[in-house]
Amino acid sequence: MINRVLEQSIENDFGKGKIIVLMGARQVGKTTLFDKITKGKEDVLALNCDNYDTRATLENRTTTELRQLIGNHKMLFIDEAQKVKNIGLTLKMIADLKLPVQVLVTGSASFVLADEINEPATGRLIEHHMYPLSFGELVQHTSQMEEHRLLEQRMLYGTYPEVVTNPSDARSILTNLSNNYLYRDLLEYKGVKKPDVLQKLVRALALQIGSEVSYNELSRLIGIDKETVESYIDLLEKCYVIFRLSAYSRNLRTEIKRGRKIYFYDNGIRNALISNFAPLELRNDAGALWENMMVSERVKRNAYCKSYAQIFFWRTLQQQEIDLVEEKDGRLTAFEFKWGNKKARMPRVFAETYPDAEFQIISPENYMEFVS
């Protein structure tokens, strides 16, 4: 089993009187992690809410009924909690009982959990977010040398746990994931009325990774209004399929202020959506794949390190740009991602406007520290 960074962080939160919620996309390993954490521990009550009867034991219960359900168990594990109606209220009631039980909860769609948990259970939760396997986790499982050898494999097929452990079946696994799991939570959500439009939108986004996207252009391309495009993109982000970067702007009138770039959390999912797993030497999007992988790995790294850095991209009206700008404690670091042997310098306007900013080129020769 590949050890997950979150395991220790979650166990460090035990005994704080809070419900621990683990959120993330389907198939990233949430249930596996909690199974490992609870294995061997005494008095564990595990409830899988994929089961209708299990959901019924948690819905519309009084505090007395919940107290009787938990009994003397020391740990309560609720899997796929977003399937339980009014789960937020149920968790609030459990927390308010102040029983000597550690509650662990998983959910695959943060937009459902956010609506139903955060409002009723404010102040009673500790949230963790799980992503596909990170470079740091893979290095701990294999080695830096091995992961560098597998770099092209990771760029093409991504790092979902099942893909990593079954590389010979990577393409079929990813095709199944993208066809059967990617949209499941979204299509169960009442706000998604046009699944065919959603699929067209995701494919269009997959073809634009690393580029600034325009909601107006996407609207015209797909044939839906701009508001629907923005709404669906928001849902895709909350379902851990994609994430957005905003434009960095502080001083210059010529800086782009309202732009956004969209990246995928996993390269393999992105490539499955466009049905392209061709080798890098045969592709014209190798640079975009490299950028997507590095930005997504930085997101994982910052989350797992509990870094409070904010990340952006930067561009001016004159098309001067920087791939990634990270701001932490008032300091700026600018990053350019180069797959080939291309050289780059910090744009003069950026250097003059932000003279204290650092600048780094991230290439296959030096990326390990950036993502570890």
C-alpha positions in Angstrom: 0.0 0.0 0.0 1.2 3.5 -0.8 1.3 5.6 2.3 -0.6 8.9 2.2 0.7 12.1 3.7 -2.7 12.9 5.2 -2.6 9.8 7.4 -0.4 11.4 10.1 -2.1 14.8 9.8 -5.5 13.1 10.4 -4.3 11.1 13.3 -2.8 14.2 14.8 -6.3 15.7 14.9 -7.7 12.8 17.0 -9.1 13.8 20.4 -9.7 17.4 19.6 -13.4 17.1 20.0 -14.0 17.7 16.2 -15.5 15.6 13.4 -12.8 14.9 10.8 -14.0 15.2 7.2 -12.0 13.9 4.3 -13.1 15.2 0.9 -11.9 14.5 -2.6 -12.7 13.1 -6.0 -14.0 9.5 -6.3 -11.3 6.8 -6.5 -8.5 8.9 -4.9 -8.2 6.6 -1.9 -10.3 8.2 0.8 -12.0 5.0 2.0 -8.8 3.1 1.7 -7.0 5.6 4.0 -9.7 5.5 6.7 -9.9 1.7 6.5 -6.1 1.7 7.2 -6.5 4.2 10.1 -9.3 2.3 11.7 -7.8 -1.2 11.1 -6.9 -2.9 14.4 -8.6 -0.3 16.5 -11.2 -1.5 18.9 -14.9 -0.5 19.0 -15.1 1.0 15.5 -18.6 1.5 14.0 -18.3 1.7 10.2 -21.3 2.9 8.1 -21.1 2.8 4.3 -23.7 5.2 3.0 -23.7 3.7 -0.4 -26.1 1.2 1.2 -29.7 2.4 1.5 -30.3 0.7 4.8 -27.2 2.4 6.3 -28.4 5.8 5.1 -31.7 5.2 6.8 -30.0 4.7 10.1 -28.6 8.3 10.0 -31.5 10.2 8.4 -34.0 12.1 10.5 -32.8 10.7 13.8 -33.2 12.3 17.2 -30.2 12.8 19.5 -31.4 9.9 21.6 -31.5 7.6 18.6 -28.0 8.7 17.6 -26.7 8.2 21.1 -28.1 4.6 21.0 -26.6 4.0 17.5 -23.1 5.1 18.6 -23.3 3.3 21.9 -19.9 2.6 23.4 -18.0 2.8 20.2 -14.8 4.8 20.3 -14.7 5.5 16.6 -17.4 6.2 14.1 -16.6 6.0 10.4 -19.2 7.4 8.0 -18.3 6.7 4.3 -19.9 8.5 1.4 -21.6 10.8 3.8 -22.9 13.1 1.0 -25.5 10.5 0.2 -27.3 11.1 3.6 -30.0 13.7 3.5 -29.3 16.5 5.9 -26.0 15.0 6.9 -24.8 18.3 8.2 -27.6 18.5 10.8 -26.9 14.8 11.8 -23.2 15.5 12.3 -24.0 18.7 14.3 -26.2 16.6 16.6 -23.5 13.9 17.0 -20.9 16.6 17.8 -23.2 18.3 20.3 -23.6 15.0 22.2 -19.9 15.3 23.2 -19.5 11.6 23.3 -16.0 10.0 23.7 -16.1 9.0 20.1 -13.9 10.1 17.2 -16.0 10.7 14.1 -14.4 10.2 10.6 -16.4 11.2 7.5 -15.7 10.9 3.8 -17.4 12.6 0.9 -16.7 12.6 -2.8 -18.4 15.8 -3.8 -17.5 18.9 -1.9 -20.3 21.0 -3.3 -22.8 18.6 -1.6 -20.9 18.5 1.6 -20.3 22.2 1.7 -24.1 22.9 1.3 -25.2 20.3 3.8 -22.3 20.2 6.4 -20.6 23.6 6.8 -23.7 25.6 7.6 -25.2 23.4 10.4 -21.8 22.1 11.6 -19.8 25.3 11.7 -17.0 25.1 14.2 -17.4 21.3 14.7 -15.3 20.1 11.7 -11.7 19.6 10.7 -11.6 19.3 6.9 -8.9 17.6 4.9 -8.7 17.4 1.1 -7.3 14.4 -0.7 -6.0 14.4 -4.3 -4.5 11.8 -6.6 -1.2 10.6 -5.4 1.4 13.3 -5.1 5.0 13.2 -6.3 6.2 13.2 -2.6 4.0 10.2 -1.8 5.3 8.3 -4.8 8.9 9.1 -4.0 8.4 7.7 -0.5 7.0 4.5 -2.0 9.6 4.1 -4.7 12.5 6.6 -5.0 13.4 9.8 -6.7 15.3 7.9 -9.3 12.4 5.7 -10.1 9.9 8.5 -10.3 12.1 10.4 -12.6 12.3 7.4 -14.8 8.5 7.2 -14.8 8.1 10.9 -15.5 6.6 10.5 -19.0 4.3 7.8 -17.7 3.0 10.2 -15.0 2.5 13.0 -17.5 0.4 10.8 -19.7 -1.5 8.6 -17.3 -1.5 10.7 -14.1 -1.4 9.4 -10.5 -4.8 8.0 -9.5 -3.9 5.1 -7.1 -5.4 2.3 -9.3 -3.5 3.7 -12.3 -0.2 3.7 -10.4 -0.6 0.2 -9.1 -1.9 -1.2 -12.4 0.1 0.6 -15.1 -0.6 -2.0 -17.8 -4.3 -1.3 -17.5 -3.9 2.5 -17.1 -5.8 3.5 -20.2 -8.8 1.3 -19.5 -8.9 2.4 -15.9 -8.8 6.1 -16.9 -11.4 5.6 -19.5 -13.7 4.0 -17.0 -13.0 6.7 -14.5 -13.8 9.5 -16.9 -16.9 7.8 -18.3 -18.5 6.4 -15.1 -17.2 8.4 -12.1 -16.2 11.8 -13.2 -19.7 13.1 -13.7 -21.6 10.8 -11.2 -21.9 13.4 -8.5 -22.6 16.2 -10.9 -25.3 14.3 -12.7 -27.0 13.5 -9.3 -27.0 17.2 -8.6 -30.2 19.0 -9.5 -28.4 22.0 -11.0 -27.0 19.9 -13.9 -29.7 19.6 -16.5 -27.7 18.9 -19.7 -25.1 16.1 -19.3 -24.2 16.2 -23.0 -23.3 19.9 -22.6 -21.3 19.2 -19.5 -19.2 16.6 -21.4 -18.6 19.1 -24.3 -17.5 21.7 -21.8 -15.0 19.4 -20.0 -13.5 18.3 -23.3 -13.2 22.0 -24.4 -11.4 22.7 -21.1 -9.1 19.7 -21.6 -8.0 21.2 -24.9 -7.1 24.5 -23.3 -5.0 23.6 -20.3 -2.3 26.1 -19.7 -4.1 28.8 -21.7 -6.3 31.6 -20.5 -9.9 30.7 -20.9 -12.8 32.9 -21.9 -16.3 32.1 -20.6 -17.7 34.0 -23.6 -15.7 31.9 -26.1 -16.7 28.7 -24.3 -20.4 29.9 -24.4 -20.2 30.4 -28.2 -18.3 27.2 -28.8 -20.7 25.0 -26.8 -23.9 26.9 -27.5 -25.0 27.7 -24.0 -25.1 31.0 -22.1 -22.1 32.4 -20.2 -23.8 32.0 -16.8 -24.3 28.3 -17.4 -20.7 27.9 -18.4 -19.5 29.6 -15.2 -21.9 27.5 -13.1 -20.8 24.2 -14.6 -17.1 25.2 -14.2 -17.8 26.0 -10.6 -19.3 22.6 -10.0 -16.5 20.8 -11.8 -14.1 22.6 -9.5 -16.0 21.6 -6.4 -16.0 18.0 -7.6 -12.2 18.0 -7.8 -12.0 17.6 -11.5 -10.5 21.0 -12.3 -9.2 24.1 -10.5 -8.9 27.7 -11.5 -6.0 30.2 -11.2 -6.9 33.9 -11.1 -4.7 36.6 -12.5 -2.2 38.4 -10.3 -2.5 42.1 -10.3 -1.4 44.7 -7.7 0.3 47.7 -9.4 0.2 48.0 -13.2 -2.8 49.4 -15.1 -1.8 47.1 -18.0 -2.0 43.9 -15.9 -4.8 41.5 -16.7 -7.1 41.6 -13.7 -10.0 39.3 -14.4 -8.5 36.5 -16.4 -8.4 32.8 -15.3 -6.6 29.7 -16.3 -8.1 26.2 -15.7 -6.1 23.1 -14.9 -6.9 19.5 -14.2 -6.0 17.8 -11.0 -4.8 14.8 -13.0 -3.1 14.6 -16.3 -4.5 11.1 -17.0 -8.1 12.2 -16.6 -7.4 15.1 -19.0 -5.9 12.8 -21.6 -8.7 10.3 -21.2 -11.2 13.1 -22.0 -9.5 13.8 -25.3 -8.7 10.2 -26.0 -5.0 10.9 -26.5 -2.3 8.8 -24.8 0.2 9.2 -27.6 3.9 9.4 -26.5 5.3 12.8 -25.7 7.5 13.0 -28.8 4.4 12.6 -31.0 2.4 15.4 -29.2 2.1 19.1 -29.7 0.8 19.6 -26.1 3.8 18.2 -24.1 4.5 21.7 -22.7 0.9 22.1 -21.6 1.0 18.6 -20.0 4.2 19.6 -18.1 2.7 22.8 -16.9 -0.6 21.2 -15.8 1.3 18.5 -13.9 3.6 21.0 -12.2 0.8 23.3 -11.1 -1.4 20.5 -9.8 1.6 19.0 -7.9 2.3 22.4 -6.4 -1.4 22.6 -5.3 -1.0 19.1 -3.6 2.3 20.0 -2.1 1.0 23.3 -0.6 -2.1 21.6 0.8 -0.3 18.7 2.4 2.4 21.0 3.8 -0.3 23.3 5.1 1.3 26.2 3.3 -0.8 29.3 3.1 0.7 30.5 -0.2 -1.7 31.8 -2.8 -1.0 31.0 -6.4 -1.9 33.0 -9.6 -0.8 33.5 -13.1 0.4 36.9 -14.5 -0.1 38.5 -17.8 -0.2 42.0 -19.3 -2.3 43.4 -22.1 1.0 43.3 -24.2 1.0 39.5 -23.7 4.0 39.4 -21.3 3.2 36.5 -19.0 4.4 34.2 -16.2 3.0 30.7 -15.7 2.8 30.8 -11.9 3.1 33.5 -9.3 3.2 32.4 -5.6 2.6 34.9 -2.9 3.4 33.9 0.7 4.0 36.2 3.7 4.2 39.2 1.4 6.9 37.6 -0.8 6.5 36.8 -4.5 8.1 33.9 -6.4 7.5 33.6 -10.1 7.8 30.2 -11.9 8.1 29.4 -15.6 7.6 25.8 -16.7 9.7 24.5 -19.6 9.5 21.0 -20.9 12.2 21.4 -23.5 15.6 23.1 -23.4 14.0 26.5 -23.8 15.4 29.4 -21.8 13.3 32.1 -20.1 13.8 35.3 -18.2 11.6 37.2 -15.9 9.6 39.8 -18.0 11.2 43.2 -17.6 7.9 44.8 -16.6 7.3 42.3 -13.9 10.9 42.6 -12.6 10.6 46.4 -12.5 7.1 46.3 -10.9 8.0 43.7 -8.3 11.8 44.1 -7.8 11.9 41.8 -4.7 10.3 38.8 -6.5 12.3 35.7 -7.1 12.2 33.9 -10.5 12.7 30.2 -11.2 12.5 28.0 -14.3 11.1 24.6 -13.5 12.2 21.9 -16.0 12.7 18.1 -15.9 16.2 18.8 -14.7 15.2 20.6 -11.4 11.5 20.0 -10.6 11.9 17.6 -7.7 12.3 20.3 -5.0 9.4 22.3 -6.5 6.9 19.4 -6.1 8.3 17.6 -3.0 
